Amino acid sequence: MYDFPELFRQAFHQSWLKSAKKVPSFKERIPPLAECLEYSELVLDDNGGLAEVQREPGTNAHGMVGWVLTAKTPEYLRGRKFIIIANDITPGIVSFGPAEDKPPHKCTEFARK
């Protein structure tokens, strides 16, 4: 699951390359791969809200993980922000309880705002 943001980065870069084939002027606008996507993991802070953090993959304590991503695409040159949520099956061997419910709930609230 921690590969997802990088897979999104690759997909957004590919969208630039495809667009440049159709619209030659896009070729000069293609950002480097590393600049196509920025992301942070969303974790619960001490007050029960969300905080954006950069941390090593697999350091999550429960099975639901969220990210906020900002992708630069041919349609959104300055970037467009979106949220992804994934279920990590490794902690607790696929258990799902209150600890797993809070992060996606907060992520969806954040996305709706």
Secondary structure as a PSIPRED ss2 file (coil, helix, strand):
# PSIPRED VFORMAT (PSIPRED V4.0)

   1 M C   1.000  0.000  0.000
   2 Y C   1.000  0.000  0.000
   3 D C   1.000  0.000  0.000
   4 F H   0.000  1.000  0.000
   5 P H   0.000  1.000  0.000
   6 E H   0.000  1.000  0.000
   7 L H   0.000  1.000  0.000
   8 F H   0.000  1.000  0.000
   9 R H   0.000  1.000  0.000
  10 Q H   0.000  1.000  0.000
  11 A H   0.000  1.000  0.000
  12 F H   0.000  1.000  0.000
  13 H H   0.000  1.000  0.000
  14 Q H   0.000  1.000  0.000
  15 S H   0.000  1.000  0.000
  16 W H   0.000  1.000  0.000
  17 L H   0.000  1.000  0.000
  18 K H   0.000  1.000  0.000
  19 S H   0.000  1.000  0.000
  20 A H   0.000  1.000  0.000
  21 K H   0.000  1.000  0.000
  22 K H   0.000  1.000  0.000
  23 V C   1.000  0.000  0.000
  24 P H   0.000  1.000  0.000
  25 S H   0.000  1.000  0.000
  26 F H   0.000  1.000  0.000
  27 K H   0.000  1.000  0.000
  28 E H   0.000  1.000  0.000
  29 R H   0.000  1.000  0.000
  30 I C   1.000  0.000  0.000
  31 P C   1.000  0.000  0.000
  32 P C   1.000  0.000  0.000
  33 L H   0.000  1.000  0.000
  34 A H   0.000  1.000  0.000
  35 E H   0.000  1.000  0.000
  36 C C   1.000  0.000  0.000
  37 L E   0.000  0.000  1.000
  38 E E   0.000  0.000  1.000
  39 Y E   0.000  0.000  1.000
  40 S E   0.000  0.000  1.000
  41 E E   0.000  0.000  1.000
  42 L E   0.000  0.000  1.000
  43 V E   0.000  0.000  1.000
  44 L E   0.000  0.000  1.000
  45 D C   1.000  0.000  0.000
  46 D C   1.000  0.000  0.000
  47 N C   1.000  0.000  0.000
  48 G C   1.000  0.000  0.000
  49 G C   1.000  0.000  0.000
  50 L E   0.000  0.000  1.000
  51 A E   0.000  0.000  1.000
  52 E E   0.000  0.000  1.000
  53 V E   0.000  0.000  1.000
  54 Q C   1.000  0.000  0.000
  55 R C   1.000  0.000  0.000
  56 E C   1.000  0.000  0.000
  57 P C   1.000  0.000  0.000
  58 G C   1.000  0.000  0.000
  59 T C   1.000  0.000  0.000
  60 N C   1.000  0.000  0.000
  61 A C   1.000  0.000  0.000
  62 H C   1.000  0.000  0.000
  63 G C   1.000  0.000  0.000
  64 M E   0.000  0.000  1.000
  65 V E   0.000  0.000  1.000
  66 G E   0.000  0.000  1.000
  67 W E   0.000  0.000  1.000
  68 V E   0.000  0.000  1.000
  69 L E   0.000  0.000  1.000
  70 T E   0.000  0.000  1.000
  71 A E   0.000  0.000  1.000
  72 K C   1.000  0.000  0.000
  73 T C   1.000  0.000  0.000
  74 P C   1.000  0.000  0.000
  75 E C   1.000  0.000  0.000
  76 Y C   1.000  0.000  0.000
  77 L C   1.000  0.000  0.000
  78 R C   1.000  0.000  0.000
  79 G C   1.000  0.000  0.000
  80 R E   0.000  0.000  1.000
  81 K E   0.000  0.000  1.000
  82 F E   0.000  0.000  1.000
  83 I E   0.000  0.000  1.000
  84 I E   0.000  0.000  1.000
  85 I E   0.000  0.000  1.000
  86 A E   0.000  0.000  1.000
  87 N E   0.000  0.000  1.000
  88 D C   1.000  0.000  0.000
  89 I C   1.000  0.000  0.000
  90 T C   1.000  0.000  0.000
  91 P H   0.000  1.000  0.000
  92 G H   0.000  1.000  0.000
  93 I H   0.000  1.000  0.000
  94 V C   1.000  0.000  0.000
  95 S C   1.000  0.000  0.000
  96 F C   1.000  0.000  0.000
  97 G C   1.000  0.000  0.000
  98 P H   0.000  1.000  0.000
  99 A H   0.000  1.000  0.000
 100 E H   0.000  1.000  0.000
 101 D H   0.000  1.000  0.000
 102 K H   0.000  1.000  0.000
 103 P H   0.000  1.000  0.000
 104 P H   0.000  1.000  0.000
 105 H H   0.000  1.000  0.000
 106 K H   0.000  1.000  0.000
 107 C H   0.000  1.000  0.000
 108 T H   0.000  1.000  0.000
 109 E H   0.000  1.000  0.000
 110 F H   0.000  1.000  0.000
 111 A H   0.000  1.000  0.000
 112 R H   0.000  1.000  0.000
 113 K C   1.000  0.000  0.000
